[in-house]
Amino acid sequence: MTRPINRISSYVFLFVIGILLSSACQSGSSAIADQISADINARDAHQMILENSANENFVIIDTRTPAEFEKGYLENAVCIDFRDLSFKQQIDKLDRNKKYLIYCRSGNRSKTTLNMMKKMDFIEAYNMDGGIKAWTKEGFESVK
């Protein structure tokens, strides 16, 4: 009779160890507890820009090409070309403790950038869903 109990105990023990190892591996991945990573619409992005106009730790990143950027961009935006071979290295050099608003033409490149920044442990980053197309559709101005 002791054999089935020992077998059950062994299975329970292995199950518990498996759960502990699984959670340890997941917590070791890049997401950190205080991290904010979200998609926001153009109206919320506009509000965020207004609220952070004097915040030196707020950065707007345009992930379009320089040619696209020259056609019109959000005021104070920095162009970091998603298609540039050194794009990931340029993002990696940024301060992970600053607050970032990321956009592109339609939201695809900036969404990929947001996911990259999340994996790189950036504390706070937002993707403007719909990109500059959504921005102009809402009637907000860009600079040239």
N, CA, C and O atoms as CSV, one atom per row, in Angstrom:
chain,resi,resn,atom,element,x,y,z
A,1,MET,N,N,0.794,-1.212,0.000
A,1,MET,CA,C,0.000,0.000,0.000
A,1,MET,C,C,0.836,1.276,0.000
A,1,MET,O,O,0.373,2.303,-0.496
A,2,THR,N,N,1.977,1.243,0.508
A,2,THR,CA,C,2.790,2.451,0.556
A,2,THR,C,C,3.286,2.859,-0.826
A,2,THR,O,O,3.583,4.028,-1.071
A,3,ARG,N,N,3.370,1.889,-1.717
A,3,ARG,CA,C,3.860,2.217,-3.062
A,3,ARG,C,C,2.991,3.226,-3.798
A,3,ARG,O,O,3.540,4.200,-4.313
A,4,PRO,N,N,1.649,3.060,-3.887
A,4,PRO,CA,C,0.840,4.056,-4.602
A,4,PRO,C,C,0.938,5.435,-3.962
A,4,PRO,O,O,0.928,6.437,-4.677
A,5,ILE,N,N,1.028,5.512,-2.676
A,5,ILE,CA,C,1.146,6.816,-2.009
A,5,ILE,C,C,2.471,7.461,-2.370
A,5,ILE,O,O,2.523,8.661,-2.641
A,6,ASN,N,N,3.539,6.683,-2.377
A,6,ASN,CA,C,4.839,7.230,-2.759
A,6,ASN,C,C,4.826,7.708,-4.203
A,6,ASN,O,O,5.400,8.747,-4.530
A,7,ARG,N,N,4.172,6.946,-5.056
A,7,ARG,CA,C,4.075,7.328,-6.466
A,7,ARG,C,C,3.292,8.636,-6.600
A,7,ARG,O,O,3.710,9.532,-7.334
A,8,ILE,N,N,2.169,8.753,-5.907
A,8,ILE,CA,C,1.366,9.982,-5.940
A,8,ILE,C,C,2.170,11.141,-5.378
A,8,ILE,O,O,2.153,12.235,-5.943
A,9,SER,N,N,2.870,10.922,-4.284
A,9,SER,CA,C,3.702,11.975,-3.686
A,9,SER,C,C,4.773,12.435,-4.669
A,9,SER,O,O,5.065,13.626,-4.778
A,10,SER,N,N,5.357,11.466,-5.384
A,10,SER,CA,C,6.384,11.814,-6.370
A,10,SER,C,C,5.805,12.667,-7.486
A,10,SER,O,O,6.427,13.642,-7.909
A,11,TYR,N,N,4.611,12.307,-7.968
A,11,TYR,CA,C,3.972,13.081,-9.024
A,11,TYR,C,C,3.625,14.491,-8.554
A,11,TYR,O,O,3.835,15.467,-9.274
A,12,VAL,N,N,3.097,14.582,-7.346
A,12,VAL,CA,C,2.768,15.896,-6.793
A,12,VAL,C,C,4.031,16.729,-6.644
A,12,VAL,O,O,4.041,17.913,-6.981
A,13,PHE,N,N,5.085,16.121,-6.144
A,13,PHE,CA,C,6.356,16.822,-5.972
A,13,PHE,C,C,6.873,17.325,-7.324
A,13,PHE,O,O,7.276,18.483,-7.441
A,14,LEU,N,N,6.864,16.467,-8.334
A,14,LEU,CA,C,7.340,16.863,-9.663
A,14,LEU,C,C,6.463,17.953,-10.272
A,14,LEU,O,O,6.969,18.863,-10.929
A,15,PHE,N,N,5.164,17.865,-10.060
A,15,PHE,CA,C,4.245,18.871,-10.556
A,15,PHE,C,C,4.551,20.233,-9.938
A,15,PHE,O,O,4.627,21.235,-10.649
A,16,VAL,N,N,4.724,20.272,-8.637
A,16,VAL,CA,C,5.024,21.526,-7.928
A,16,VAL,C,C,6.363,22.090,-8.398
A,16,VAL,O,O,6.475,23.294,-8.630
A,17,ILE,N,N,7.370,21.246,-8.541
A,17,ILE,CA,C,8.680,21.699,-9.018
A,17,ILE,C,C,8.554,22.259,-10.435
A,17,ILE,O,O,9.153,23.285,-10.754
A,18,GLY,N,N,7.777,21.587,-11.282
A,18,GLY,CA,C,7.560,22.073,-12.646
A,18,GLY,C,C,6.932,23.450,-12.673
A,18,GLY,O,O,7.353,24.308,-13.449
A,19,ILE,N,N,5.937,23.674,-11.844
A,19,ILE,CA,C,5.285,24.988,-11.765
A,19,ILE,C,C,6.270,26.046,-11.283
A,19,ILE,O,O,6.324,27.143,-11.839
A,20,LEU,N,N,7.043,25.726,-10.261
A,20,LEU,CA,C,8.018,26.687,-9.740
A,20,LEU,C,C,9.069,27.036,-10.787
A,20,LEU,O,O,9.415,28.206,-10.955
A,21,LEU,N,N,9.574,26.035,-11.485
A,21,LEU,CA,C,10.565,26.297,-12.530
A,21,LEU,C,C,9.972,27.113,-13.667
A,21,LEU,O,O,10.620,28.020,-14.188
A,22,SER,N,N,8.758,26.798,-14.047
A,22,SER,CA,C,8.086,27.526,-15.114
A,22,SER,C,C,7.909,28.993,-14.751
A,22,SER,O,O,8.186,29.869,-15.570
A,23,SER,N,N,7.458,29.270,-13.550
A,23,SER,CA,C,7.253,30.665,-13.151
A,23,SER,C,C,8.582,31.386,-12.994
A,23,SER,O,O,8.671,32.584,-13.267
A,24,ALA,N,N,9.618,30.675,-12.558
A,24,ALA,CA,C,10.939,31.300,-12.432
A,24,ALA,C,C,11.473,31.688,-13.798
A,24,ALA,O,O,12.062,32.757,-13.956
A,25,CYS,N,N,11.270,30.823,-14.794
A,25,CYS,CA,C,11.729,31.133,-16.146
A,25,CYS,C,C,10.954,32.305,-16.729
A,25,CYS,O,O,11.535,33.160,-17.398
A,26,GLN,N,N,9.657,32.352,-16.486
A,26,GLN,CA,C,8.850,33.446,-17.016
A,26,GLN,C,C,9.209,34.757,-16.349
A,26,GLN,O,O,9.262,35.786,-17.021
A,27,SER,N,N,9.456,34.753,-15.058
A,27,SER,CA,C,9.801,36.003,-14.391
A,27,SER,C,C,11.184,36.474,-14.803
A,27,SER,O,O,11.497,37.657,-14.669
A,28,GLY,N,N,12.016,35.575,-15.301
A,28,GLY,CA,C,13.330,35.959,-15.771
A,28,GLY,C,C,13.291,36.563,-17.158
A,28,GLY,O,O,14.289,37.128,-17.607
A,29,SER,N,N,12.165,36.462,-17.853
A,29,SER,CA,C,12.064,37.088,-19.163
A,29,SER,C,C,11.960,38.590,-18.992
A,29,SER,O,O,11.971,39.087,-17.866
A,30,SER,N,N,11.860,39.310,-20.076
A,30,SER,CA,C,12.092,40.743,-20.043
A,30,SER,C,C,11.042,41.608,-19.355
A,30,SER,O,O,11.398,42.679,-18.864
A,31,ALA,N,N,9.804,41.222,-19.289
A,31,ALA,CA,C,8.777,42.100,-18.727
A,31,ALA,C,C,9.038,42.378,-17.251
A,31,ALA,O,O,9.275,41.457,-16.469
A,32,ILE,N,N,8.993,43.649,-16.880
A,32,ILE,CA,C,9.201,44.021,-15.488
A,32,ILE,C,C,7.899,44.538,-14.903
A,32,ILE,O,O,7.020,45.004,-15.629
A,33,ALA,N,N,7.785,44.453,-13.603
A,33,ALA,CA,C,6.512,44.702,-12.926
A,33,ALA,C,C,5.906,46.082,-13.207
A,33,ALA,O,O,4.697,46.178,-13.417
A,34,ASP,N,N,6.692,47.125,-13.217
A,34,ASP,CA,C,6.167,48.484,-13.363
A,34,ASP,C,C,6.059,48.918,-14.819
A,34,ASP,O,O,5.696,50.062,-15.093
A,35,GLN,N,N,6.359,48.048,-15.735
A,35,GLN,CA,C,6.425,48.401,-17.148
A,35,GLN,C,C,5.047,48.739,-17.717
A,35,GLN,O,O,4.059,48.052,-17.458
A,36,ILE,N,N,5.015,49.829,-18.507
A,36,ILE,CA,C,3.799,50.221,-19.210
A,36,ILE,C,C,4.110,50.167,-20.699
A,36,ILE,O,O,5.041,50.816,-21.177
A,37,SER,N,N,3.325,49.392,-21.416
A,37,SER,CA,C,3.498,49.233,-22.850
A,37,SER,C,C,2.096,49.134,-23.442
A,37,SER,O,O,1.389,48.155,-23.206
A,38,ALA,N,N,1.688,50.156,-24.219
A,38,ALA,CA,C,0.294,50.165,-24.666
A,38,ALA,C,C,0.129,50.851,-26.014
A,38,ALA,O,O,0.933,51.691,-26.419
A,39,ASP,N,N,-0.945,50.460,-26.694
A,39,ASP,CA,C,-1.394,51.151,-27.899
A,39,ASP,C,C,-2.369,52.224,-27.460
A,39,ASP,O,O,-3.227,51.978,-26.612
A,40,ILE,N,N,-2.243,53.417,-28.035
A,40,ILE,CA,C,-3.190,54.489,-27.747
A,40,ILE,C,C,-3.638,55.101,-29.063
A,40,ILE,O,O,-2.936,55.001,-30.069
A,41,ASN,N,N,-4.807,55.735,-29.061
A,41,ASN,CA,C,-5.289,56.365,-30.290
A,41,ASN,C,C,-4.677,57.761,-30.442
A,41,ASN,O,O,-3.998,58.248,-29.538
A,42,ALA,N,N,-4.917,58.385,-31.567
A,42,ALA,CA,C,-4.321,59.692,-31.862
A,42,ALA,C,C,-4.778,60.767,-30.879
A,42,ALA,O,O,-3.988,61.635,-30.509
A,43,ARG,N,N,-6.039,60.723,-30.450
A,43,ARG,CA,C,-6.527,61.716,-29.477
A,43,ARG,C,C,-5.785,61.594,-28.150
A,43,ARG,O,O,-5.394,62.600,-27.558
A,44,ASP,N,N,-5.594,60.361,-27.686
A,44,ASP,CA,C,-4.859,60.156,-26.439
A,44,ASP,C,C,-3.393,60.543,-26.597
A,44,ASP,O,O,-2.779,61.063,-25.665
A,45,ALA,N,N,-2.835,60.289,-27.776
A,45,ALA,CA,C,-1.451,60.697,-28.048
A,45,ALA,C,C,-1.336,62.222,-28.002
A,45,ALA,O,O,-0.386,62.760,-27.432
A,46,HIS,N,N,-2.296,62.904,-28.598
A,46,HIS,CA,C,-2.307,64.370,-28.581
A,46,HIS,C,C,-2.364,64.882,-27.145
A,46,HIS,O,O,-1.631,65.800,-26.776
A,47,GLN,N,N,-3.232,64.290,-26.346
A,47,GLN,CA,C,-3.348,64.681,-24.937
A,47,GLN,C,C,-2.047,64.411,-24.184
A,47,GLN,O,O,-1.622,65.223,-23.362
A,48,MET,N,N,-1.424,63.286,-24.461
A,48,MET,CA,C,-0.161,62.940,-23.819
A,48,MET,C,C,0.924,63.963,-24.160
A,48,MET,O,O,1.709,64.357,-23.297
A,49,ILE,N,N,0.959,64.383,-25.412
A,49,ILE,CA,C,1.943,65.375,-25.840
A,49,ILE,C,C,1.711,66.694,-25.107
A,49,ILE,O,O,2.663,67.317,-24.636
A,50,LEU,N,N,0.457,67.120,-25.008
A,50,LEU,CA,C,0.141,68.353,-24.290
A,50,LEU,C,C,0.553,68.262,-22.821
A,50,LEU,O,O,1.145,69.193,-22.275
A,51,GLU,N,N,0.237,67.142,-22.193
A,51,GLU,CA,C,0.548,66.966,-20.770
A,51,GLU,C,C,2.044,66.860,-20.501
A,51,GLU,O,O,2.489,67.133,-19.386
A,52,ASN,N,N,2.816,66.475,-21.489
A,52,ASN,CA,C,4.257,66.282,-21.296
A,52,ASN,C,C,5.104,67.321,-22.020
A,52,ASN,O,O,6.298,67.109,-22.233
A,53,SER,N,N,4.501,68.431,-22.397
A,53,SER,CA,C,5.230,69.443,-23.174
A,53,SER,C,C,6.463,69.990,-22.446
A,53,SER,O,O,7.430,70.386,-23.096
A,54,ALA,N,N,6.444,70.019,-21.133
A,54,ALA,CA,C,7.588,70.513,-20.364
A,54,ALA,C,C,8.406,69.379,-19.745
A,54,ALA,O,O,9.332,69.630,-18.974
A,55,ASN,N,N,8.072,68.158,-20.073
A,55,ASN,CA,C,8.748,67.005,-19.493
A,55,ASN,C,C,9.959,66.623,-20.340
A,55,ASN,O,O,9.805,66.119,-21.452
A,56,GLU,N,N,11.142,66.859,-19.827
A,56,GLU,CA,C,12.359,66.539,-20.576
A,56,GLU,C,C,12.591,65.027,-20.687
A,56,GLU,O,O,13.456,64.588,-21.445
A,57,ASN,N,N,11.838,64.249,-19.950
A,57,ASN,CA,C,11.944,62.791,-20.004
A,57,ASN,C,C,10.882,62.161,-20.897
A,57,ASN,O,O,10.641,60.955,-20.833
A,58,PHE,N,N,10.255,62.977,-21.723
A,58,PHE,CA,C,9.260,62.501,-22.682
A,58,PHE,C,C,9.847,62.628,-24.080
A,58,PHE,O,O,10.311,63.700,-24.469
A,59,VAL,N,N,9.827,61.534,-24.835
A,59,VAL,CA,C,10.436,61.507,-26.158
A,59,VAL,C,C,9.433,60.962,-27.173
A,59,VAL,O,O,8.782,59.944,-26.938
A,60,ILE,N,N,9.323,61.657,-28.304
A,60,ILE,CA,C,8.470,61.207,-29.401
A,60,ILE,C,C,9.390,60.644,-30.478
A,60,ILE,O,O,10.306,61.319,-30.947
A,61,ILE,N,N,9.130,59.401,-30.860
A,61,ILE,CA,C,9.953,58.742,-31.877
A,61,ILE,C,C,9.104,58.449,-33.115
A,61,ILE,O,O,8.061,57.799,-33.038
A,62,ASP,N,N,9.580,58.942,-34.248
A,62,ASP,CA,C,8.978,58.669,-35.544
A,62,ASP,C,C,9.823,57.575,-36.184
A,62,ASP,O,O,11.015,57.777,-36.415
A,63,THR,N,N,9.234,56.428,-36.471
A,63,THR,CA,C,10.001,55.301,-37.002
A,63,THR,C,C,9.969,55.212,-38.530
A,63,THR,O,O,10.380,54.206,-39.107
A,64,ARG,N,N,9.482,56.264,-39.174
A,64,ARG,CA,C,9.442,56.273,-40.638
A,64,ARG,C,C,10.813,56.615,-41.210
A,64,ARG,O,O,11.743,56.954,-40.478
A,65,THR,N,N,10.917,56.519,-42.520
A,65,THR,CA,C,12.168,56.871,-43.197
A,65,THR,C,C,12.358,58.389,-43.141
A,65,THR,O,O,11.390,59.120,-42.931
A,66,PRO,N,N,13.585,58.872,-43.324
A,66,PRO,CA,C,13.808,60.325,-43.355
A,66,PRO,C,C,12.964,61.030,-44.431
A,66,PRO,O,O,12.496,62.147,-44.211
A,67,ALA,N,N,12.769,60.393,-45.577
A,67,ALA,CA,C,11.949,60.994,-46.642
A,67,ALA,C,C,10.499,61.141,-46.193
A,67,ALA,O,O,9.870,62.164,-46.464
A,68,GLU,N,N,9.964,60.136,-45.511
A,68,GLU,CA,C,8.598,60.222,-44.980
A,68,GLU,C,C,8.524,61.296,-43.898
A,68,GLU,O,O,7.568,62.069,-43.840
A,69,PHE,N,N,9.533,61.331,-43.055
A,69,PHE,CA,C,9.599,62.284,-41.947
A,69,PHE,C,C,9.530,63.721,-42.460
A,69,PHE,O,O,8.818,64.551,-41.895
A,70,GLU,N,N,10.269,64.014,-43.529
A,70,GLU,CA,C,10.323,65.367,-44.090
A,70,GLU,C,C,8.968,65.846,-44.611
A,70,GLU,O,O,8.738,67.052,-44.706
A,71,LYS,N,N,8.082,64.931,-44.944
A,71,LYS,CA,C,6.757,65.311,-45.457
A,71,LYS,C,C,5.849,65.852,-44.366
A,71,LYS,O,O,4.838,66.494,-44.654
A,72,GLY,N,N,6.206,65.593,-43.115
A,72,GLY,CA,C,5.423,66.071,-41.986
A,72,GLY,C,C,5.561,65.137,-40.802
A,72,GLY,O,O,5.467,63.917,-40.943
A,73,TYR,N,N,5.786,65.719,-39.635
A,73,TYR,CA,C,6.026,64.932,-38.433
A,73,TYR,C,C,5.448,65.644,-37.217
A,73,TYR,O,O,5.106,66.825,-37.283
A,74,LEU,N,N,5.344,64.925,-36.118
A,74,LEU,CA,C,4.873,65.520,-34.870
A,74,LEU,C,C,5.974,66.424,-34.316
A,74,LEU,O,O,7.155,66.079,-34.337
A,75,GLU,N,N,5.561,67.572,-33.827
A,75,GLU,CA,C,6.527,68.529,-33.282
A,75,GLU,C,C,7.389,67.863,-32.209
A,75,GLU,O,O,6.886,67.137,-31.351
A,76,ASN,N,N,8.694,68.123,-32.274
A,76,ASN,CA,C,9.706,67.607,-31.353
A,76,ASN,C,C,10.006,66.117,-31.528
A,76,ASN,O,O,10.711,65.527,-30.709
A,77,ALA,N,N,9.480,65.510,-32.583
A,77,ALA,CA,C,9.753,64.089,-32.817
A,77,ALA,C,C,11.189,63.894,-33.295
A,77,ALA,O,O,11.775,64.755,-33.951
A,78,VAL,N,N,11.728,62.738,-32.945
A,78,VAL,CA,C,13.053,62.317,-33.382
A,78,VAL,C,C,12.840,61.185,-34.382
A,78,VAL,O,O,12.090,60.246,-34.115
A,79,CYS,N,N,13.498,61.276,-35.529
A,79,CYS,CA,C,13.363,60.236,-36.549
A,79,CYS,C,C,14.412,59.144,-36.310
A,79,CYS,O,O,15.616,59.399,-36.351
A,80,ILE,N,N,13.930,57.936,-36.063
A,80,ILE,CA,C,14.800,56.755,-35.994
A,80,ILE,C,C,14.209,55.768,-36.997
A,80,ILE,O,O,13.202,55.113,-36.726
A,81,ASP,N,N,14.845,55.675,-38.141
A,81,ASP,CA,C,14.341,54.905,-39.279
A,81,ASP,C,C,14.285,53.407,-38.977
A,81,ASP,O,O,15.312,52.762,-38.767
A,82,PHE,N,N,13.080,52.877,-38.961
A,82,PHE,CA,C,12.845,51.464,-38.699
A,82,PHE,C,C,13.591,50.575,-39.694
A,82,PHE,O,O,14.008,49.468,-39.352
A,83,ARG,N,N,13.753,51.055,-40.908
A,83,ARG,CA,C,14.385,50.256,-41.966
A,83,ARG,C,C,15.907,50.347,-41.957
A,83,ARG,O,O,16.574,49.638,-42.710
A,84,ASP,N,N,16.454,51.204,-41.123
A,84,ASP,CA,C,17.905,51.336,-41.010
A,84,ASP,C,C,18.482,50.073,-40.376
A,84,ASP,O,O,17.908,49.538,-39.427
A,85,LEU,N,N,19.599,49.600,-40.889
A,85,LEU,CA,C,20.213,48.373,-40.366
A,85,LEU,C,C,20.614,48.490,-38.895
A,85,LEU,O,O,20.703,47.482,-38.194
A,86,SER,N,N,20.854,49.704,-38.433
A,86,SER,CA,C,21.261,49.899,-37.032
A,86,SER,C,C,20.080,50.296,-36.136
A,86,SER,O,O,20.283,50.763,-35.015
A,87,PHE,N,N,18.859,50.112,-36.623
A,87,PHE,CA,C,17.672,50.538,-35.874
A,87,PHE,C,C,17.647,49.968,-34.459
A,87,PHE,O,O,17.479,50.716,-33.496
A,88,LYS,N,N,17.809,48.682,-34.325
A,88,LYS,CA,C,17.748,48.056,-32.999
A,88,LYS,C,C,18.843,48.607,-32.080
A,88,LYS,O,O,18.603,48.824,-30.893
A,89,GLN,N,N,20.026,48.829,-32.617
A,89,GLN,CA,C,21.124,49.387,-31.816
A,89,GLN,C,C,20.804,50.820,-31.378
A,89,GLN,O,O,21.137,51.224,-30.264
A,90,GLN,N,N,20.153,51.586,-32.264
A,90,GLN,CA,C,19.779,52.960,-31.906
A,90,GLN,C,C,18.748,52.964,-30.787
A,90,GLN,O,O,18.832,53.777,-29.867
A,91,ILE,N,N,17.783,52.064,-30.861
A,91,ILE,CA,C,16.777,51.958,-29.800
A,91,ILE,C,C,17.436,51.504,-28.502
A,91,ILE,O,O,17.111,52.001,-27.424
A,92,ASP,N,N,18.354,50.567,-28.613
A,92,ASP,CA,C,19.045,50.025,-27.441
A,92,ASP,C,C,19.829,51.095,-26.683
A,92,ASP,O,O,20.034,50.972,-25.476
A,93,LYS,N,N,20.268,52.142,-27.381
A,93,LYS,CA,C,21.044,53.221,-26.750
A,93,LYS,C,C,20.177,54.218,-25.975
A,93,LYS,O,O,20.696,55.035,-25.215
A,94,LEU,N,N,18.854,54.149,-26.169
A,94,LEU,CA,C,17.957,55.103,-25.507
A,94,LEU,C,C,17.837,54.815,-24.014
A,94,LEU,O,O,18.030,53.685,-23.567
A,95,ASP,N,N,17.518,55.848,-23.261
A,95,ASP,CA,C,17.320,55.736,-21.815
A,95,ASP,C,C,16.028,54.976,-21.539
A,95,ASP,O,O,14.952,55.437,-21.919
A,96,ARG,N,N,16.113,53.841,-20.896
A,96,ARG,CA,C,14.956,52.990,-20.632
A,96,ARG,C,C,13.992,53.567,-19.597
A,96,ARG,O,O,12.875,53.073,-19.442
A,97,ASN,N,N,14.417,54.597,-18.899
A,97,ASN,CA,C,13.584,55.192,-17.852
A,97,ASN,C,C,12.742,56.365,-18.331
A,97,ASN,O,O,11.935,56.895,-17.567
A,98,LYS,N,N,12.916,56.778,-19.575
A,98,LYS,CA,C,12.113,57.876,-20.110
A,98,LYS,C,C,10.775,57.350,-20.613
A,98,LYS,O,O,10.569,56.143,-20.737
A,99,LYS,N,N,9.879,58.277,-20.897
A,99,LYS,CA,C,8.548,57.953,-21.412
A,99,LYS,C,C,8.565,58.192,-22.919
A,99,LYS,O,O,8.965,59.265,-23.370
A,100,TYR,N,N,8.131,57.191,-23.708
A,100,TYR,CA,C,8.200,57.270,-25.159
A,100,TYR,C,C,6.826,57.157,-25.817
A,100,TYR,O,O,5.991,56.343,-25.424
A,101,LEU,N,N,6.624,57.991,-26.818
A,101,LEU,CA,C,5.486,57.882,-27.721
A,101,LEU,C,C,6.082,57.552,-29.083
A,101,LEU,O,O,6.932,58.285,-29.588
A,102,ILE,N,N,5.638,56.457,-29.672
A,102,ILE,CA,C,6.197,55.975,-30.928
A,102,ILE,C,C,5.103,55.999,-31.996
A,102,ILE,O,O,3.954,55.648,-31.728
A,103,TYR,N,N,5.468,56.411,-33.194
A,103,TYR,CA,C,4.507,56.373,-34.291
A,103,TYR,C,C,5.232,56.152,-35.611
A,103,TYR,O,O,6.453,56.285,-35.702
A,104,CYS,N,N,4.455,55.814,-36.624
A,104,CYS,CA,C,4.968,55.659,-37.989
A,104,CYS,C,C,3.872,56.151,-38.937
A,104,CYS,O,O,3.122,57.060,-38.582
A,105,ARG,N,N,3.768,55.583,-40.103
A,105,ARG,CA,C,2.743,56.016,-41.052
A,105,ARG,C,C,1.367,55.484,-40.662
A,105,ARG,O,O,0.395,56.238,-40.601
A,106,SER,N,N,1.292,54.163,-40.394
A,106,SER,CA,C,-0.016,53.559,-40.123
A,106,SER,C,C,-0.094,52.790,-38.806
A,106,SER,O,O,-1.172,52.346,-38.411
A,107,GLY,N,N,1.032,52.629,-38.129
A,107,GLY,CA,C,1.035,51.950,-36.843
A,107,GLY,C,C,1.736,50.610,-36.821
A,107,GLY,O,O,1.922,50.037,-35.748
A,108,ASN,N,N,2.134,50.090,-37.977
A,108,ASN,CA,C,2.773,48.766,-38.013
A,108,ASN,C,C,4.218,48.790,-37.509
A,108,ASN,O,O,4.582,48.001,-36.637
A,109,ARG,N,N,5.035,49.679,-38.046
A,109,ARG,CA,C,6.437,49.746,-37.621
A,109,ARG,C,C,6.542,50.169,-36.160
A,109,ARG,O,O,7.383,49.665,-35.416
A,110,SER,N,N,5.681,51.102,-35.758
A,110,SER,CA,C,5.735,51.564,-34.371
A,110,SER,C,C,5.253,50.482,-33.404
A,110,SER,O,O,5.746,50.402,-32.279
A,111,LYS,N,N,4.308,49.658,-33.821
A,111,LYS,CA,C,3.843,48.545,-32.984
A,111,LYS,C,C,4.972,47.540,-32.787
A,111,LYS,O,O,5.182,47.043,-31.680
A,112,THR,N,N,5.695,47.242,-33.858
A,112,THR,CA,C,6.849,46.343,-33.763
A,112,THR,C,C,7.910,46.946,-32.848
A,112,THR,O,O,8.530,46.235,-32.058
A,113,THR,N,N,8.117,48.254,-32.956
A,113,THR,CA,C,9.079,48.944,-32.101
A,113,THR,C,C,8.645,48.884,-30.643
A,113,THR,O,O,9.469,48.656,-29.758
A,114,LEU,N,N,7.364,49.088,-30.390
A,114,LEU,CA,C,6.841,49.001,-29.027
A,114,LEU,C,C,7.131,47.627,-28.429
A,114,LEU,O,O,7.590,47.527,-27.291
A,115,ASN,N,N,6.867,46.577,-29.188
A,115,ASN,CA,C,7.136,45.220,-28.703
A,115,ASN,C,C,8.625,44.998,-28.445
A,115,ASN,O,O,9.001,44.330,-27.482
A,116,MET,N,N,9.468,45.561,-29.307
A,116,MET,CA,C,10.912,45.459,-29.129
A,116,MET,C,C,11.337,46.161,-27.841
A,116,MET,O,O,12.130,45.628,-27.065
A,117,MET,N,N,10.804,47.354,-27.624
A,117,MET,CA,C,11.158,48.123,-26.435
A,117,MET,C,C,10.682,47.413,-25.161
A,117,MET,O,O,11.348,47.458,-24.127
A,118,LYS,N,N,9.554,46.779,-25.253
A,118,LYS,CA,C,9.048,46.021,-24.110
A,118,LYS,C,C,10.022,44.900,-23.755
A,118,LYS,O,O,10.344,44.698,-22.584
A,119,LYS,N,N,10.487,44.179,-24.764
A,119,LYS,CA,C,11.446,43.090,-24.528
A,119,LYS,C,C,12.787,43.620,-24.021
A,119,LYS,O,O,13.528,42.905,-23.346
A,120,MET,N,N,13.094,44.872,-24.348
A,120,MET,CA,C,14.353,45.478,-23.924
A,120,MET,C,C,14.216,46.159,-22.558
A,120,MET,O,O,15.137,46.838,-22.105
A,121,ASP,N,N,13.080,45.976,-21.915
A,121,ASP,CA,C,12.821,46.495,-20.561
A,121,ASP,C,C,12.708,48.015,-20.463
A,121,ASP,O,O,13.126,48.601,-19.464
A,122,PHE,N,N,12.147,48.658,-21.491
A,122,PHE,CA,C,11.833,50.068,-21.368
A,122,PHE,C,C,10.664,50.183,-20.391
A,122,PHE,O,O,9.742,49.368,-20.427
A,123,ILE,N,N,10.699,51.174,-19.536
A,123,ILE,CA,C,9.707,51.312,-18.471
A,123,ILE,C,C,8.346,51.761,-18.999
A,123,ILE,O,O,7.316,51.220,-18.596
A,124,GLU,N,N,8.336,52.755,-19.906
A,124,GLU,CA,C,7.058,53.306,-20.355
A,124,GLU,C,C,7.124,53.702,-21.832
A,124,GLU,O,O,7.864,54.608,-22.214
A,125,ALA,N,N,6.337,53.005,-22.649
A,125,ALA,CA,C,6.313,53.292,-24.082
A,125,ALA,C,C,4.900,53.088,-24.624
A,125,ALA,O,O,4.185,52.175,-24.211
A,126,TYR,N,N,4.516,53.957,-25.556
A,126,TYR,CA,C,3.182,53.935,-26.143
A,126,TYR,C,C,3.284,53.969,-27.660
A,126,TYR,O,O,4.100,54.703,-28.218
A,127,ASN,N,N,2.475,53.193,-28.308
A,127,ASN,CA,C,2.375,53.191,-29.757
A,127,ASN,C,C,1.128,53.966,-30.152
A,127,ASN,O,O,0.037,53.681,-29.658
A,128,MET,N,N,1.283,54.957,-31.051
A,128,MET,CA,C,0.115,55.663,-31.554
A,128,MET,C,C,-0.496,54.823,-32.666
A,128,MET,O,O,-0.021,54.817,-33.801
A,129,ASP,N,N,-1.550,54.124,-32.313
A,129,ASP,CA,C,-2.243,53.238,-33.236
A,129,ASP,C,C,-2.790,54.044,-34.415
A,129,ASP,O,O,-3.437,55.075,-34.229
A,130,GLY,N,N,-2.525,53.564,-35.617
A,130,GLY,CA,C,-2.978,54.278,-36.809
A,130,GLY,C,C,-1.955,55.249,-37.356
A,130,GLY,O,O,-2.117,55.769,-38.459
A,131,GLY,N,N,-0.900,55.499,-36.594
A,131,GLY,CA,C,0.200,56.347,-37.040
A,131,GLY,C,C,-0.192,57.774,-37.385
A,131,GLY,O,O,-1.210,58.291,-36.923
A,132,ILE,N,N,0.643,58.396,-38.210
A,132,ILE,CA,C,0.407,59.794,-38.575
A,132,ILE,C,C,-0.854,59.930,-39.434
A,132,ILE,O,O,-1.444,61.008,-39.507
A,133,LYS,N,N,-1.261,58.847,-40.078
A,133,LYS,CA,C,-2.514,58.886,-40.844
A,133,LYS,C,C,-3.688,59.148,-39.905
A,133,LYS,O,O,-4.563,59.956,-40.216
A,134,ALA,N,N,-3.710,58.474,-38.768
A,134,ALA,CA,C,-4.777,58.686,-37.777
A,134,ALA,C,C,-4.666,60.084,-37.168
A,134,ALA,O,O,-5.678,60.727,-36.890
A,135,TRP,N,N,-3.446,60.545,-36.963
A,135,TRP,CA,C,-3.187,61.876,-36.406
A,135,TRP,C,C,-3.802,62.958,-37.295
A,135,TRP,O,O,-4.539,63.821,-36.819
A,136,THR,N,N,-3.490,62.900,-38.596
A,136,THR,CA,C,-4.010,63.920,-39.512
A,136,THR,C,C,-5.520,63.760,-39.729
A,136,THR,O,O,-6.224,64.750,-39.925
A,137,LYS,N,N,-6.009,62.543,-39.696
A,137,LYS,CA,C,-7.446,62.305,-39.834
A,137,LYS,C,C,-8.223,62.961,-38.683
A,137,LYS,O,O,-9.357,63.407,-38.864
A,138,GLU,N,N,-7.606,63.013,-37.513
A,138,GLU,CA,C,-8.238,63.677,-36.346
A,138,GLU,C,C,-8.146,65.196,-36.444
A,138,GLU,O,O,-8.740,65.908,-35.634
A,139,GLY,N,N,-7.406,65.693,-37.429
A,139,GLY,CA,C,-7.295,67.145,-37.620
A,139,GLY,C,C,-6.119,67.780,-36.884
A,139,GLY,O,O,-6.016,69.006,-36.826
A,140,PHE,N,N,-5.236,66.965,-36.325
A,140,PHE,CA,C,-4.074,67.502,-35.617
A,140,PHE,C,C,-2.992,67.866,-36.636
A,140,PHE,O,O,-2.851,67.218,-37.673
A,141,GLU,N,N,-2.246,68.898,-36.320
A,141,GLU,CA,C,-1.235,69.399,-37.254
A,141,GLU,C,C,0.094,68.687,-37.080
A,141,GLU,O,O,0.424,68.172,-36.012
A,142,SER,N,N,0.840,68.682,-38.172
A,142,SER,CA,C,2.225,68.188,-38.151
A,142,SER,C,C,3.119,69.318,-38.639
A,142,SER,O,O,2.644,70.301,-39.207
A,143,VAL,N,N,4.397,69.167,-38.413
A,143,VAL,CA,C,5.364,70.189,-38.827
A,143,VAL,C,C,6.168,69.662,-40.011
A,143,VAL,O,O,6.354,68.457,-40.179
A,144,LYS,N,N,6.637,70.606,-40.824
A,144,LYS,CA,C,7.457,70.230,-41.980
A,144,LYS,C,C,8.779,70.943,-41.911
A,144,LYS,O,O,9.622,70.767,-42.790
